């Protein structure tokens, strides 16, 4: 089991989650990275529609490039390793509500091009 617990106060909180809900749509996925240079696969599924998405070779924070529909979701991480068996986190529940502001963060290319 992949442990996503914080090991010191300067690490980010695990979000979005029930304890730290999404602030905008799409949410930014954040987790403590306890292993230097570790790459992850992020799996996301909609409990409302059954849709599933996978992003490979990601790190925290991971920002989606599209809004999510209103509903209940779960996400988890898989630690990618060529030398060890895959470690998989537990599923983390969160929801997207109509009250959330829709905000897609600009990419680095857009920010640099507008300067």
C-alpha positions, 0 to 999 in steps of 0.5 A: 500500500502506498503511504500518502501520510505527511512526514513533516509540517512543510508538506502539502495536505492530501487534496482534494479529499473529504477533509480538504475539499476542492476549492475550484473546478477542476481541482488540483491534486496534491499529495506529500511526496515522500520519495525523491524523484518518484513518478506517479500514475494518477487514476480518477473515476467518477462515481456518478457517471462511471467515467475513468481517467489515467495520467502517467508520470505525474507529480504533485501538484497535478492540475487538470486541463478540463473541468469535471462534471458535478458529482462524486469522484475518487482518485488514487496514486500508483508509484511507478518503479522499474525495480520494485512492485507497484505501490497503490494508494487507497481511493480518496473520495471528493465531490465537485459541486455547482457552487465551485468556481470554474477555473482552469489555470493557465499553462506555463506556455501561455504565461510566458507568451503573454509577458 
